[in-house]
Amino acid sequence: MKRIYILLILVPIIGIIYTSCERVDPDAPSDKDTSIISQFVYDGMSTYYLWADEVKKKKPTAADHDPEKYFYSILNSTDTQHSWSWITDDINSLLSGFEGESTDAFGFQPLALYLDESETTVIGFIRYVYPGTPAEAAGLKRGEVIIRINDQIITGNNYRGMFGANTPTTFTVLDQNFENQREVTVVPSEINTDPVLYSRVYEIDNHKIGYLFYTGFIGRYNESLHRVFSEFKAAGITDLVLDLRYNPGGGVDAAIYLASLIAPESAVRNKETFSVMSYNSYVNNAFDSQKVDRKSYLGEYREGDPNPLSANLDLDKVYIITTSSSASASEMLTFCLAPFMMNKVEHIGEKTSGKYTASWTIHAYNNYEGRVQPVYRESSLSATEKNILKDWGMQPIIGRYTDKNDNDFIATNGLIPNHPVAETYRNERNTETWKPIGDVDDYLFAKAISLITGAPYTSSVRSLEVTPFKDAGLYSPIEEAFRRGVIIDAPGIIPAK
């Protein structure tokens, strides 16, 4: 068993990090009127942020008492344009979400769309429902349409009520044909969302096709991936279809683990390079001077996870379904896996979101058992200062990744499929065309089956005569977090004593 990739990288530079990241004396004249939280923002961002050199010119002033406003004011213009980095005053909820844990959740994943050109009223298409959740118990299903929350029209102000609440919530729901209106009350609860949502083996025209619908790269569920791939291996599948159409991304370690289940066995056994990470000059120099490898490798896995080699399929081709909702770690897997598959990653659907960056979580002093990068030694802070800072965290962009050959996809700002399906945009915004997950008549799965078997591609979906609804760009907090960049799961730095 191997250590987590980022733990490998960071531990050797503890002394360097903490030598240059000493907390500025709050009694020093230049900082005495500065918010301690804004100072934390500056100290963390001027050290770890990918564009740290720009931040060094933007020290907080006595007027910067709003840490959120200050944080967003110092971001690089490209970062601001894409809304990649963010700050939170609830770091515990953020970290729980990264682990697939939610409190006050319903257990379904809606797509928020504007009802009309005024872009004021929002509706929600239910993309999928997690089993064993309050949403499933209430009878909600894929393809149904939410039009009201507690009898209120949905807008940009209350849309988060579709993702969770701390009280029972009543949704006004239509079926996928926009008919049969009904009221559905869902009682929220604390849930764990296993992203391995659906898997099955299909026997079609002398092919055994393994199909996996995967909703997020969450490392704590790598064992679920191993279980499914063990089933695929035992069944002797000849082809693999990986459906990432709604997968916003997630953690690096889950991407490496899934790649290690798919890639040729020799590459996994030899622990060949999967991706290469580049940081700002300070962090790069620190790593390189300590001879710390900035690469990640196939075959590495978290302590406690099964060895991926035991379920590896030894494939030389894979079929991956994506849409514009596929982002970050979904793109990392698709892009970085290609060199191992003789460039036979058969990419189906539409262009991906275009997230080629990586981030990690920063806290003032708590490393959360190696999951978070602290800025200060805890002993350097007073009890009052720790209390002020305890709930705050940042998730800034700290690096970019390439494949093993140092290639990236910055120029195309997303991965362009070699098997585009023209109707993807319209179909994903019209529930009348939707099929159950894993249905062989689903238009994207049907395209994969056609490529595998050589049979003509046919789709039961009729052409649309109306303009589809427009994306509202409104997401749950965790989907928004995953979409912004690949999450480096466990920085692992322990503050110097």
C-alpha positions in Angstrom: 0.0 0.0 0.0 1.3 3.5 -0.9 0.9 6.8 0.8 -1.5 9.4 -0.6 0.1 11.3 -3.4 0.1 14.7 -1.9 1.4 13.4 1.4 4.4 12.3 -0.5 4.9 15.8 -1.8 4.4 18.0 1.2 6.0 16.4 4.2 9.6 17.1 3.3 9.1 20.9 3.1 7.7 21.5 6.5 10.7 23.4 7.6 10.7 25.6 4.6 6.9 26.3 4.7 6.9 27.4 8.3 10.1 29.4 8.1 8.5 31.7 5.6 5.0 31.6 6.8 5.4 32.9 10.3 2.4 34.9 11.4 2.9 38.6 11.1 3.0 40.2 14.6 -0.5 41.6 15.2 1.1 44.4 17.3 3.3 45.6 14.4 2.3 49.1 13.3 1.7 48.1 9.7 -0.9 45.5 10.7 -2.3 46.6 13.9 -5.6 47.8 12.4 -5.9 44.9 10.0 -8.5 42.2 10.4 -6.9 39.0 11.6 -8.9 37.0 9.1 -7.8 39.2 6.2 -4.3 38.8 7.4 -4.7 35.0 7.3 -6.0 35.3 3.8 -3.0 37.3 2.7 -0.5 35.0 4.5 -2.0 31.9 3.0 -2.5 33.2 -0.5 0.9 34.9 -0.8 2.5 31.6 0.0 0.5 28.8 -1.7 -1.7 30.5 -4.4 -0.7 29.7 -8.0 -0.4 33.4 -8.6 1.1 34.3 -5.2 3.5 36.9 -6.7 0.4 39.0 -7.6 -1.0 38.7 -4.1 2.3 40.0 -2.5 1.5 43.4 -4.0 -2.0 43.4 -2.4 -1.4 43.4 1.3 -4.5 44.1 3.4 -5.0 47.6 4.7 -6.9 48.9 7.7 -10.0 49.1 5.5 -9.9 45.3 4.7 -12.1 44.1 7.6 -14.4 42.1 5.2 -12.3 38.9 4.6 -14.5 37.6 1.8 -14.4 40.9 -0.1 -10.6 41.1 0.4 -10.1 37.5 -0.7 -11.9 38.0 -4.0 -10.2 41.3 -4.6 -6.8 39.7 -4.7 -7.5 36.9 -7.1 -5.9 36.6 -10.5 -8.1 37.8 -13.4 -8.2 34.3 -15.0 -9.3 32.8 -11.6 -11.9 35.5 -11.2 -13.2 34.9 -14.7 -13.7 31.2 -14.0 -14.7 31.5 -10.3 -12.2 28.8 -9.3 -11.0 29.9 -5.9 -13.2 30.6 -2.9 -13.3 31.2 0.8 -15.7 29.8 3.5 -16.7 30.5 7.1 -17.8 26.9 7.5 -14.7 24.7 6.8 -16.2 21.7 8.6 -19.1 21.5 6.1 -16.8 21.9 3.2 -14.6 19.0 4.3 -17.6 16.8 5.0 -18.9 17.5 1.5 -15.6 16.4 0.0 -16.1 13.1 1.8 -19.6 12.6 0.4 -21.2 13.5 3.7 -24.1 15.9 3.9 -26.2 17.1 6.8 -29.8 18.4 6.2 -29.7 16.8 2.7 -32.4 15.3 0.5 -30.4 12.9 -1.7 -31.2 13.9 -5.2 -29.2 16.0 -7.7 -31.1 18.7 -9.6 -30.0 20.7 -12.6 -31.0 24.3 -12.2 -32.4 25.9 -15.4 -34.0 29.2 -16.1 -37.7 28.9 -17.1 -37.6 31.7 -19.7 -35.5 34.5 -21.2 -36.0 36.8 -18.2 -33.7 34.5 -16.3 -35.5 35.1 -13.0 -37.6 32.0 -12.4 -35.7 28.7 -11.9 -36.8 25.1 -12.3 -34.9 21.9 -11.3 -34.5 18.8 -13.4 -33.8 15.8 -11.1 -30.8 14.1 -12.7 -30.6 11.2 -10.3 -31.7 10.1 -6.8 -29.3 8.3 -4.4 -30.7 5.0 -3.0 -31.7 4.9 0.6 -32.1 8.7 0.9 -35.1 10.8 1.9 -35.7 11.7 -1.7 -36.0 8.1 -2.7 -38.3 7.4 0.3 -40.5 10.4 -0.9 -40.9 8.9 -4.4 -38.8 11.4 -6.4 -37.4 10.0 -9.6 -34.9 10.9 -12.4 -36.5 13.2 -15.0 -39.0 14.8 -12.7 -39.2 18.6 -12.6 -39.3 20.8 -9.5 -41.1 24.0 -10.1 -41.7 25.3 -6.5 -40.2 25.1 -3.0 -42.7 25.4 -0.2 -45.2 26.9 -2.6 -42.6 29.6 -3.6 -41.4 30.3 -7.1 -37.7 29.3 -7.3 -35.2 32.1 -7.9 -31.6 32.9 -7.5 -32.3 33.8 -3.9 -33.9 30.5 -2.7 -32.6 27.9 -5.2 -30.4 26.3 -2.6 -33.6 24.9 -1.0 -33.4 22.2 -3.7 -30.1 20.9 -2.3 -30.9 20.8 1.4 -32.7 22.3 4.4 -32.9 21.9 8.1 -36.7 21.4 8.1 -39.1 19.2 6.0 -39.5 20.8 2.6 -42.4 20.5 0.1 -41.6 20.5 -3.6 -44.1 21.1 -6.3 -43.2 18.4 -8.9 -44.1 17.6 -12.5 -43.4 14.3 -14.3 -40.8 14.3 -17.0 -43.4 15.2 -19.6 -44.3 18.3 -17.6 -47.6 16.9 -16.5 -49.3 15.4 -13.4 -48.4 18.1 -10.9 -48.1 16.9 -7.3 -46.7 17.9 -3.9 -43.9 15.9 -2.4 -42.6 16.5 1.1 -39.0 15.4 1.8 -37.6 15.2 5.3 -33.9 16.0 5.2 -31.3 14.0 7.1 -27.6 13.3 7.3 -26.6 11.2 4.4 -23.6 9.6 2.8 -23.6 9.7 -1.0 -21.7 6.8 -2.6 -20.8 8.1 -6.1 -20.8 4.5 -7.6 -24.5 5.0 -8.4 -25.2 2.3 -11.0 -23.3 -0.6 -12.6 -24.2 -3.5 -14.8 -22.9 -6.0 -17.3 -24.7 -6.2 -20.7 -24.3 -9.0 -23.2 -24.8 -7.5 -26.7 -23.8 -9.0 -30.0 -21.0 -11.2 -28.5 -19.7 -8.3 -26.4 -19.8 -8.2 -22.6 -20.1 -4.5 -21.8 -19.4 -3.2 -18.3 -21.3 0.1 -17.6 -20.6 2.4 -14.7 -22.4 5.6 -13.8 -20.1 7.5 -11.5 -21.2 10.8 -9.9 -18.1 12.2 -8.1 -14.5 11.4 -7.4 -14.6 10.8 -3.6 -11.7 8.8 -2.3 -13.5 7.3 0.7 -15.6 5.3 -1.8 -12.7 3.8 -3.7 -13.7 0.4 -2.2 -17.0 0.7 -4.1 -15.1 1.2 -7.3 -13.0 -1.9 -6.5 -16.1 -4.0 -5.8 -17.7 -3.0 -9.2 -14.5 -3.6 -11.1 -14.0 -7.0 -9.4 -17.5 -7.9 -10.7 -16.6 -6.7 -14.2 -13.4 -8.7 -14.1 -15.2 -11.9 -12.9 -17.8 -11.5 -15.6 -15.0 -11.2 -18.2 -16.2 -8.0 -19.8 -14.7 -7.1 -23.2 -15.6 -3.4 -23.1 -16.0 -0.7 -20.5 -18.4 2.3 -20.7 -17.7 4.9 -18.0 -20.5 7.5 -17.8 -19.3 10.8 -16.3 -22.1 13.0 -17.9 -23.0 14.6 -14.5 -19.7 14.2 -12.7 -18.4 17.6 -11.6 -15.1 16.1 -10.4 -13.5 15.7 -7.0 -10.3 14.4 -5.6 -7.0 13.4 -7.2 -6.6 10.1 -5.3 -10.0 8.8 -6.6 -9.0 9.7 -10.1 -5.7 7.8 -9.8 -7.5 4.9 -8.2 -10.1 4.6 -11.0 -7.4 5.0 -13.7 -5.5 2.2 -12.0 -8.5 -0.1 -12.4 -8.8 0.7 -16.1 -5.3 1.1 -17.5 -3.1 -1.7 -18.8 -1.9 -3.9 -15.9 1.7 -3.5 -16.8 1.5 0.3 -16.4 -0.2 0.0 -13.1 2.2 -2.7 -11.8 5.2 -0.5 -12.9 3.6 2.5 -11.3 4.0 4.7 -14.4 3.4 8.4 -14.2 -0.2 9.4 -14.4 0.0 13.2 -14.1 2.4 16.0 -13.2 1.5 18.9 -11.0 3.1 22.4 -11.2 2.7 25.0 -8.5 4.0 28.5 -8.0 7.7 29.1 -8.1 8.1 29.0 -4.3 6.4 25.7 -3.8 8.0 24.2 -7.0 11.5 25.2 -5.8 10.8 23.9 -2.3 9.7 20.5 -3.7 12.6 20.3 -6.2 15.3 21.4 -3.8 14.2 18.6 -1.5 14.0 16.2 -4.4 10.3 15.7 -3.8 8.5 14.2 -6.8 5.6 16.3 -8.1 4.2 13.4 -10.1 1.4 11.0 -9.3 1.5 7.4 -10.3 -0.8 4.6 -11.3 -1.0 1.9 -8.7 -0.8 4.3 -5.7 -3.7 4.1 -3.3 -4.9 5.2 0.1 -4.1 3.2 3.2 -7.0 0.9 3.9 -8.2 0.7 0.2 -7.9 -2.6 -1.7 -5.0 -2.8 -4.1 -6.4 -1.8 -7.5 -4.3 -4.4 -9.3 -6.5 -7.1 -7.9 -9.5 -5.7 -9.9 -7.6 -4.2 -12.8 -9.2 -4.9 -16.2 -6.0 -4.6 -18.3 -7.8 -2.7 -21.0 -6.4 -0.9 -24.1 -9.6 1.0 -24.8 -12.3 2.7 -22.8 -15.5 4.5 -23.7 -16.1 7.7 -21.7 -19.4 9.7 -21.8 -19.2 13.4 -20.9 -21.2 16.6 -21.1 -20.5 20.2 -20.3 -21.3 19.2 -16.7 -18.2 16.9 -16.6 -15.4 18.8 -15.0 -12.1 18.8 -13.0 -11.3 15.2 -12.0 -13.5 13.8 -14.7 -11.3 15.7 -17.2 -8.2 14.7 -15.4 -9.1 11.0 -15.7 -10.1 11.2 -19.4 -7.1 13.3 -20.4 -4.3 11.6 -18.3 -5.6 8.1 -19.1 -5.3 8.5 -22.8 -1.5 8.0 -23.2 -1.9 4.5 -21.6 -4.7 3.4 -23.9 -2.8 4.0 -27.1 -5.0 7.1 -27.4 -8.0 4.9 -27.5 -10.1 6.8 -25.0 -13.3 6.9 -27.1 -14.8 10.2 -25.8 -18.5 10.5 -26.4 -21.0 13.4 -25.9 -20.0 17.0 -25.8 -17.1 19.2 -24.7 -16.2 19.2 -21.1 -16.2 22.1 -18.7 -12.5 23.1 -19.0 -11.0 22.8 -15.4 -7.3 22.0 -15.7 -6.3 23.4 -12.3 -6.0 22.0 -8.8 -6.7 23.3 -5.3 -6.2 22.4 -1.7 -7.9 23.5 1.5 -6.1 26.0 3.7 -6.8 26.7 7.4 -5.1 29.1 9.8 -3.7 26.4 12.2 -5.5 23.1 12.0 -4.3 20.4 9.6 -7.4 18.3 10.1 -5.4 15.1 10.5 -3.4 15.8 7.4 -6.3 16.8 5.1 -5.7 20.6 5.2 -2.7 22.9 4.8 -2.3 25.2 7.9 -0.7 28.6 7.6 0.5 29.2 11.2 1.9 27.1 14.0 -1.0 26.7 16.5 1.3 27.7 19.3 1.9 31.1 17.7 -1.7 32.0 18.1 -3.6 33.2 21.2 -6.8 31.6 22.3 -8.7 34.6 21.1 -7.1 34.5 17.6 -7.8 30.8 17.2 -11.4 31.3 18.1 -11.7 34.1 15.5 -10.1 31.9 12.8 -11.4 28.5 13.7 -14.3 28.3 11.2 -12.5 30.0 8.2 -11.0 28.1 5.3 -9.8 28.8 1.8 -9.9 26.7 -1.3 -7.5 28.5 -3.7 -6.1 27.3 -7.0 -2.5 26.2 -6.2 -1.5 24.3 -9.3 -2.0 23.0 -12.8 -1.7 19.4 -14.0 -0.5 17.8 -17.2 -0.5 14.2 -18.4 2.7 12.1 -18.2 4.0 13.7 -21.4 3.5 17.2 -20.0 0.6 17.9 -22.3 -2.4 20.0 -21.2 -5.7 21.1 -22.6 -5.6 24.8 -21.7 -5.8 25.9 -25.4 -9.1 24.1 -26.0 -10.5 25.0 -22.5 -12.1 21.6 -22.2 -11.8 18.2 -23.8 -13.4 17.9 -27.2 -14.9 14.4 -27.8 -13.8 12.4 -30.8 -17.4 11.1 -31.0 -19.5 14.2 -30.5 -23.3 13.7 -30.2 -24.9 16.8 -31.6 -28.1 16.5 -29.7 -26.4 16.4 -26.3 -27.1 20.0 -25.3 -30.7 19.9 -26.2 -31.4 16.5 -24.8 -29.9 17.2 -21.4 -32.2 20.2 -21.1 -35.4 18.4 -22.0 -36.5 15.7 -19.6 -39.0 14.3 -22.1 -36.0 12.6 -23.9 -34.5 11.1 -20.7 -34.2 7.4 -20.1 -33.4 5.6 -16.8 -29.7 5.5 -16.0 -28.2 2.4 -17.8 -31.1 2.1 -20.3 -29.6 0.8 -23.6 -31.9 3.3 -25.4 -30.3 6.3 -23.6 -29.0 8.3 -26.5 -25.4 8.5 -25.2 -25.1 4.9 -24.0 -26.6 3.9 -27.3 -23.8 5.7 -29.1 -21.2 3.8 -27.0 -22.9 0.5 -27.8 -22.9 1.4 -31.5 -19.2 2.1 -31.4 -18.5 -1.2 -29.6 -20.6 -3.5 -31.7 -20.4 -1.7 -35.0 -24.2 -1.6 -35.3 -25.8 1.6 -36.7 -26.4 4.3 -34.2 -30.1 4.8 -33.6 -31.8 6.9 -31.0 -35.4 6.8 -30.0 -35.2 10.5 -29.0 -37.2 12.7 -31.3 -35.9 16.0 -32.5 -36.9 19.0 -30.5 -38.9 21.8 -31.9 -38.5 24.3 -29.1 -35.4 26.0 -27.6 -34.2 24.2 -24.5 -34.1 25.8 -21.1 -30.9 27.7 -20.3 -28.5 26.7 -17.6 -28.8 28.9 -14.6 -25.2 28.1 -13.4 -26.6 27.5 -9.9 -25.2 24.5 -8.0 -25.0 22.9 -4.6 -22.0 24.0 -2.6 -20.2 20.8 -3.1 -20.9 20.5 -6.8 -19.7 24.0 -7.2 -16.5 23.2 -5.2 -15.8 20.1 -7.3 -16.4 21.9 -10.6 -13.8 24.6 -9.8 -10.7 22.3 -10.0 -9.3 19.0 -9.0 -9.1 18.7 -5.2 -5.8 17.6 -3.8 -7.2 15.5 -1.0 -4.6 15.5 1.8 -1.8 18.0 1.9 -0.6 16.4 5.1 1.7 19.1 6.4 2.2 18.9 10.2 3.1 22.3 11.7 6.6 22.6 13.0 6.8 22.4 16.8 
